[in-house]
Amino acid sequence: MVRKAKEKKATRSLVKQRKEKILASLKELGGNVCQQIDHNEFPSINMPSRSIQNILYDPVTRQYILGKTEVKRSARNVRHIRPFTQLVWTASFADELSGQSRTSTLRDVFYSAQAYEMNFIDQAESDNTITDLETVLGAAREDFNVFPEERSAIFGDLTIEYTVPGYEGKRLNLASHPDGMMIGPALTNAEFVECKAKRIIAIEKGALFTRFVEEKVHEKHKAILVQTAGQAPRATRGLIRRMSQELKLPVLILTDGDPWGMHIAMVIISGSANAAHIRELNTPDAKWGGVWATDIVDYNLPSVKLTDLDIKRLYELRKDPRYEGKLWKKEIETFLRIRKKAEQEAFSRYGLTYIVDKYLPAKLEQMKM
């Protein structure tokens, strides 16, 4: 009991620390701009460059990171005045959201700017400014309460406690709804109170997620199920990392058997080049469990031919430093040899529950999970 109380307190502390850190970073950013103006200087903001030349793969953290090259936005430069002002306004808006514990979507930020006569040409421009702010702060937009529209889902025996205004202290078990719970801002900022699961299973597609819920995989295999809805949104990747680290749970990733499924798994494991400026989104010890190219052969799965685009993608993955591991190399070469791909649903040729009754237990044993 004492240990559980300490773990709960530690989880609450981590949630609070993240909120305090982002508010402190925003305050420091605004303070630096004001200080420069007070000293009769043209205000400027330095940030790491997001150019391709400055994106490097770090084998230690096992993810892409930004190098040491920096760029400067300065009010002294006429060409910089517009993006500089947009960045400062976006930081101010983020501070307002964080300070009031409110959330916004990427689309909402675009329209909110118009109320301040801070017009963006289009949402792509406002989205890019938000990414610039992430780079400056070294934090994900979700940390300052800006979320994309897309959502994924979660299901399992994990009790959370909400921290958002109006719901503080309210608890919910994530196995309470058969469709799973939407992974939104309130859930990603919640505290973990009690967990009876022993592993996390991230699933690319909704159909298999629903099948796993129906077949009570969360009970049979003591698993928290996460539907990534294709490429996992960053909030979902951050939540998977949090659960893995704070609850000490191993992660198994199940995707379609094709190069795009491999990439979906790798982004959860090692992040992406597009988010090289963000830390703490990847789960480096997560394992891709299939569908492997060798599974297509071993289970004689219904399959279709790889397209020219699929093959081109495999050659790209071959050159990617993240895919240098023995398993990744073997599966890439097998895909190129058999020239076939298969979906997760292909296991249904052996019966609706085969993937739960046979394939999943075998995979968990094979992956030592």
C-alpha positions as CSV (number, residue, x, y, z in Angstrom):
1,M,0.0,0.0,0.0
2,V,2.8,2.4,0.9
3,R,4.5,1.7,-2.5
4,K,1.3,2.3,-4.4
5,A,0.8,5.6,-2.6
6,K,4.3,6.7,-3.5
7,E,3.8,5.7,-7.1
8,K,0.5,7.7,-7.3
9,K,2.2,10.7,-5.8
10,A,5.1,10.4,-8.2
11,T,2.7,10.3,-11.2
12,R,0.9,13.4,-9.9
13,S,4.2,15.2,-9.5
14,L,5.2,14.4,-13.1
15,V,1.9,15.8,-14.5
16,K,2.3,19.0,-12.4
17,Q,6.0,19.4,-13.4
18,R,5.1,19.3,-17.1
19,K,2.6,22.0,-16.7
20,E,4.9,24.2,-14.6
21,K,7.8,23.7,-17.0
22,I,5.8,24.8,-20.1
23,L,4.5,27.9,-18.2
24,A,8.0,28.8,-17.1
25,S,9.4,28.4,-20.6
26,L,6.7,30.7,-22.0
27,K,7.3,33.2,-19.3
28,E,11.0,33.2,-20.0
29,L,10.4,33.6,-23.7
30,G,8.2,36.6,-23.2
31,G,10.6,38.1,-20.6
32,N,13.5,37.9,-23.0
33,V,11.6,39.8,-25.6
34,C,10.5,42.5,-23.1
35,Q,14.0,42.8,-21.8
36,Q,15.5,43.4,-25.2
37,I,12.9,46.1,-25.8
38,D,13.7,47.7,-22.5
39,H,17.3,47.8,-23.5
40,N,16.4,49.6,-26.7
41,E,17.3,46.5,-28.8
42,F,15.4,45.0,-31.7
43,P,13.8,41.9,-30.1
44,S,14.9,38.6,-31.6
45,I,14.4,34.9,-31.0
46,N,16.9,32.1,-31.7
47,M,15.8,28.6,-32.4
48,P,17.3,25.3,-33.7
49,S,17.1,25.1,-37.5
50,R,14.7,22.5,-38.8
51,S,16.4,22.2,-42.2
52,I,17.1,18.7,-43.5
53,Q,20.9,19.3,-43.0
54,N,20.3,19.8,-39.3
55,I,18.2,16.7,-38.7
56,L,20.4,13.9,-37.3
57,Y,19.8,10.4,-36.1
58,D,21.0,9.9,-32.5
59,P,21.8,6.2,-31.7
60,V,21.9,7.0,-28.0
61,T,18.3,8.2,-27.7
62,R,17.3,6.1,-30.8
63,Q,15.5,9.0,-32.5
64,Y,16.0,11.9,-34.9
65,I,17.2,15.1,-33.2
66,L,18.1,18.6,-34.3
67,G,21.8,19.5,-34.6
68,K,23.5,22.7,-33.3
69,T,22.7,25.0,-36.2
70,E,20.4,27.8,-35.2
71,V,18.3,30.4,-37.0
72,K,17.3,33.8,-35.8
73,R,14.1,35.7,-36.1
74,S,14.7,39.4,-35.5
75,A,12.5,42.5,-35.7
76,R,15.6,44.3,-37.2
77,N,15.1,42.4,-40.4
78,V,12.0,43.6,-42.4
79,R,11.5,40.1,-43.8
80,H,11.4,38.7,-40.3
81,I,8.9,41.1,-38.7
82,R,5.8,39.1,-39.8
83,P,7.0,35.6,-38.7
84,F,8.5,37.1,-35.6
85,T,5.2,38.8,-34.6
86,Q,3.2,35.7,-35.4
87,L,5.6,33.6,-33.2
88,V,5.3,36.0,-30.3
89,W,1.5,36.0,-30.6
90,T,1.3,32.2,-30.8
91,A,3.4,32.0,-27.6
92,S,1.1,34.5,-25.9
93,F,-1.9,32.4,-27.0
94,A,-0.2,29.2,-25.7
95,D,0.4,30.9,-22.4
96,E,-3.2,31.9,-22.1
97,L,-4.3,28.3,-22.9
98,S,-1.9,26.7,-20.4
99,G,-2.5,29.3,-17.7
100,Q,-6.3,28.7,-17.9
101,S,-6.0,24.9,-18.4
102,R,-7.9,25.3,-21.7
103,T,-7.3,23.4,-25.0
104,S,-7.4,24.4,-28.6
105,T,-7.1,22.6,-32.0
106,L,-4.7,23.6,-34.8
107,R,-7.7,24.8,-36.7
108,D,-9.0,26.9,-33.8
109,V,-5.6,28.6,-33.4
110,F,-5.8,29.7,-37.1
111,Y,-9.2,31.3,-36.5
112,S,-8.4,32.7,-33.0
113,A,-5.6,34.7,-34.5
114,Q,-8.1,36.7,-36.6
115,A,-9.7,38.1,-33.4
116,Y,-6.3,39.7,-32.6
117,E,-5.8,40.9,-36.2
118,M,-3.0,38.4,-36.4
119,N,-4.0,37.0,-39.7
120,F,-2.3,34.0,-41.2
121,I,-2.5,33.4,-45.0
122,D,-3.8,29.9,-44.3
123,Q,-3.7,27.1,-41.7
124,A,-0.5,25.8,-43.1
125,E,1.2,29.0,-42.1
126,S,-0.3,29.0,-38.5
127,D,0.6,25.3,-38.2
128,N,4.2,26.1,-39.2
129,T,4.4,28.9,-36.6
130,I,3.2,26.4,-33.9
131,T,6.0,24.1,-34.9
132,D,8.4,27.0,-34.6
133,L,7.2,27.6,-31.1
134,E,7.7,23.9,-30.3
135,T,11.3,24.2,-31.5
136,V,11.9,27.3,-29.4
137,L,10.4,25.7,-26.2
138,G,11.7,22.2,-26.9
139,A,8.2,20.9,-26.1
140,A,5.3,19.4,-28.1
141,R,2.3,21.5,-28.9
142,E,0.2,19.1,-26.8
143,D,2.2,20.3,-23.8
144,F,0.8,23.8,-24.3
145,N,-2.7,22.4,-25.0
146,V,-2.9,22.6,-28.8
147,F,-4.1,19.4,-30.4
148,P,-4.9,18.1,-33.9
149,E,-8.4,17.0,-34.8
150,E,-7.6,13.3,-35.2
151,R,-8.1,11.0,-32.3
152,S,-7.2,7.4,-31.5
153,A,-8.6,5.2,-28.7
154,I,-7.6,3.2,-25.6
155,F,-9.1,0.3,-23.6
156,G,-7.9,-1.6,-20.6
157,D,-7.8,-2.0,-16.8
158,L,-6.2,1.4,-16.1
159,T,-7.9,3.9,-13.7
160,I,-7.1,7.5,-14.4
161,E,-7.8,10.7,-12.5
162,Y,-8.6,13.8,-14.5
163,T,-6.8,17.1,-13.9
164,V,-8.7,19.4,-16.2
165,P,-10.9,22.1,-14.7
166,G,-14.4,20.9,-13.8
167,Y,-13.3,17.3,-13.6
168,E,-10.4,17.4,-11.2
169,G,-10.4,14.4,-9.0
170,K,-12.9,12.4,-11.0
171,R,-11.8,8.9,-11.8
172,L,-12.5,6.6,-14.7
173,N,-11.5,3.1,-15.6
174,L,-10.5,2.8,-19.3
175,A,-12.3,-0.5,-19.6
176,S,-15.7,1.1,-18.9
177,H,-16.8,1.6,-22.5
178,P,-16.8,-1.2,-25.1
179,D,-15.8,1.2,-27.9
180,G,-12.7,2.3,-26.0
181,M,-12.1,5.8,-24.7
182,M,-11.1,8.6,-27.1
183,I,-7.5,9.8,-26.5
184,G,-8.0,13.5,-26.2
185,P,-6.5,16.4,-24.1
186,A,-8.2,15.4,-20.9
187,L,-7.0,11.8,-21.0
188,T,-3.4,12.6,-22.0
189,N,-3.1,15.0,-19.1
190,A,-4.7,12.7,-16.6
191,E,-2.9,11.0,-13.7
192,F,-2.5,7.2,-13.5
193,V,-4.1,5.9,-10.3
194,E,-4.3,2.2,-10.6
195,C,-3.2,-0.3,-13.3
196,K,-3.7,-4.0,-13.4
197,A,-2.2,-4.5,-16.9
198,K,1.1,-6.0,-17.6
199,R,1.7,-4.8,-21.1
200,I,0.5,-2.4,-23.8
201,I,-0.6,-3.5,-27.3
202,A,-0.7,-0.8,-29.9
203,I,-2.9,-1.7,-32.9
204,E,-2.9,0.1,-36.2
205,K,-6.5,-0.6,-37.2
206,G,-9.9,-0.1,-35.6
207,A,-11.3,-3.5,-36.8
208,L,-8.6,-5.5,-34.9
209,F,-8.8,-3.1,-31.9
210,T,-12.6,-3.9,-31.7
211,R,-11.9,-7.6,-32.1
212,F,-9.4,-7.6,-29.3
213,V,-11.9,-5.8,-27.0
214,E,-14.7,-8.3,-28.0
215,E,-12.4,-11.2,-27.2
216,K,-11.3,-9.7,-23.9
217,V,-7.6,-9.5,-24.7
218,H,-7.3,-7.0,-21.9
219,E,-8.3,-9.7,-19.4
220,K,-6.7,-12.8,-21.1
221,H,-3.3,-11.1,-21.6
222,K,-3.5,-8.3,-19.0
223,A,-3.2,-5.7,-21.7
224,I,-3.9,-2.1,-22.3
225,L,-5.1,-1.8,-25.9
226,V,-4.3,1.3,-27.9
227,Q,-5.8,1.9,-31.4
228,T,-3.4,4.2,-33.3
229,A,-5.8,4.8,-36.2
230,G,-3.0,4.5,-38.7
231,Q,0.0,6.7,-38.0
232,A,-0.3,7.4,-34.3
233,P,-1.1,11.0,-33.4
234,R,1.6,12.6,-31.3
235,A,-0.6,12.8,-28.3
236,T,-1.1,9.0,-28.5
237,R,2.6,8.4,-28.9
238,G,3.3,10.6,-25.9
239,L,0.6,8.7,-23.9
240,I,2.2,5.3,-24.9
241,R,5.6,6.6,-23.7
242,R,4.1,7.8,-20.4
243,M,2.4,4.5,-19.7
244,S,5.5,2.5,-20.6
245,Q,7.8,4.6,-18.4
246,E,5.5,5.5,-15.5
247,L,3.8,2.1,-15.2
248,K,6.8,0.1,-16.3
249,L,4.9,-1.7,-19.1
250,P,6.4,-3.3,-22.2
251,V,4.9,-2.3,-25.6
252,L,4.0,-4.5,-28.5
253,I,3.0,-2.9,-31.8
254,L,0.8,-4.7,-34.4
255,T,0.4,-3.3,-37.9
256,D,-0.4,-4.4,-41.4
257,G,2.3,-6.4,-43.2
258,D,3.7,-3.8,-45.5
259,P,6.4,-1.0,-45.5
260,W,3.9,1.5,-44.3
261,G,3.0,-0.6,-41.3
262,M,6.7,-1.0,-40.5
263,H,7.0,2.8,-40.6
264,I,3.9,3.2,-38.3
265,A,5.7,1.0,-35.7
266,M,9.1,2.7,-36.2
267,V,7.6,6.2,-35.5
268,I,6.3,4.9,-32.2
269,I,9.7,3.5,-31.4
270,S,12.0,6.1,-32.7
271,G,10.0,9.1,-33.6
272,S,10.1,10.9,-37.0
273,A,12.3,13.4,-38.8
274,N,9.3,15.8,-38.8
275,A,9.3,15.9,-35.0
276,A,13.1,15.9,-34.5
277,H,12.7,19.0,-32.4
278,I,10.5,17.2,-29.9
279,R,11.6,14.8,-27.1
280,E,9.7,12.3,-25.1
281,L,7.4,11.2,-27.9
282,N,9.1,7.9,-28.7
283,T,9.1,4.6,-26.8
284,P,12.6,3.2,-27.8
285,D,12.0,-0.2,-26.1
286,A,8.7,-0.9,-27.8
287,K,8.7,-3.9,-30.1
288,W,7.2,-4.4,-33.6
289,G,5.4,-7.8,-33.4
290,G,4.1,-7.9,-37.0
291,V,2.5,-8.5,-39.3
292,W,6.0,-9.4,-40.5
293,A,6.8,-10.4,-44.1
294,T,7.9,-13.8,-42.6
295,D,4.4,-14.1,-41.1
296,I,2.9,-13.8,-44.6
297,V,5.0,-16.8,-45.5
298,D,4.8,-18.8,-42.3
299,Y,1.0,-18.5,-41.9
300,N,0.3,-18.6,-45.7
301,L,-1.7,-15.4,-45.4
302,P,-3.9,-14.0,-48.2
303,S,-1.9,-11.3,-49.8
304,V,-1.6,-8.9,-52.7
305,K,1.4,-7.8,-54.8
306,L,3.5,-4.9,-53.6
307,T,3.1,-1.8,-55.7
308,D,6.0,0.1,-57.3
309,L,5.5,2.7,-54.5
310,D,5.7,0.0,-51.8
311,I,8.9,-1.3,-53.3
312,K,10.3,2.2,-53.6
313,R,9.5,2.8,-49.9
314,L,11.2,-0.4,-48.9
315,Y,14.4,0.7,-50.5
316,E,14.1,4.0,-48.6
317,L,13.7,2.2,-45.4
318,R,16.8,0.1,-46.2
319,K,18.8,3.3,-46.1
320,D,17.2,4.7,-43.0
321,P,19.5,4.3,-39.9
322,R,16.6,3.4,-37.7
323,Y,16.1,0.1,-39.6
324,E,19.6,-1.3,-39.1
325,G,18.5,-3.9,-36.5
326,K,18.6,-7.5,-37.5
327,L,14.8,-8.0,-37.4
328,W,14.1,-4.9,-39.6
329,K,16.7,-5.9,-42.1
330,K,15.4,-9.4,-42.3
331,E,11.8,-8.3,-42.9
332,I,12.7,-5.7,-45.5
333,E,14.6,-8.3,-47.5
334,T,11.8,-10.8,-47.1
335,F,9.3,-8.2,-48.4
336,L,11.5,-7.5,-51.4
337,R,11.9,-11.2,-52.1
338,I,8.3,-12.3,-51.9
339,R,6.9,-9.0,-53.3
340,K,3.7,-9.5,-51.3
341,K,1.9,-7.6,-48.5
342,A,-1.0,-8.6,-46.2
343,E,-3.4,-6.9,-43.8
344,Q,-4.0,-7.8,-40.2
345,E,-7.5,-9.0,-41.1
346,A,-5.9,-11.7,-43.3
347,F,-5.7,-14.0,-40.3
348,S,-9.5,-14.3,-40.5
349,R,-9.0,-17.0,-43.2
350,Y,-8.5,-19.3,-40.2
351,G,-11.5,-18.1,-38.3
352,L,-12.5,-14.8,-36.6
353,T,-10.7,-15.5,-33.3
354,Y,-7.6,-17.1,-34.7
355,I,-5.5,-13.9,-34.4
356,V,-6.4,-13.7,-30.7
357,D,-6.4,-17.5,-29.9
358,K,-3.2,-18.5,-31.8
359,Y,-1.2,-15.7,-33.4
360,L,-1.2,-13.2,-30.4
361,P,-0.1,-15.8,-27.7
362,A,2.6,-17.1,-30.1
363,K,3.8,-13.6,-30.8
364,L,3.9,-12.6,-27.1
365,E,5.9,-15.7,-26.3
366,Q,8.3,-15.1,-29.3
367,M,8.8,-11.5,-28.2
368,K,9.3,-12.6,-24.6
369,M,6.5,-10.3,-23.4
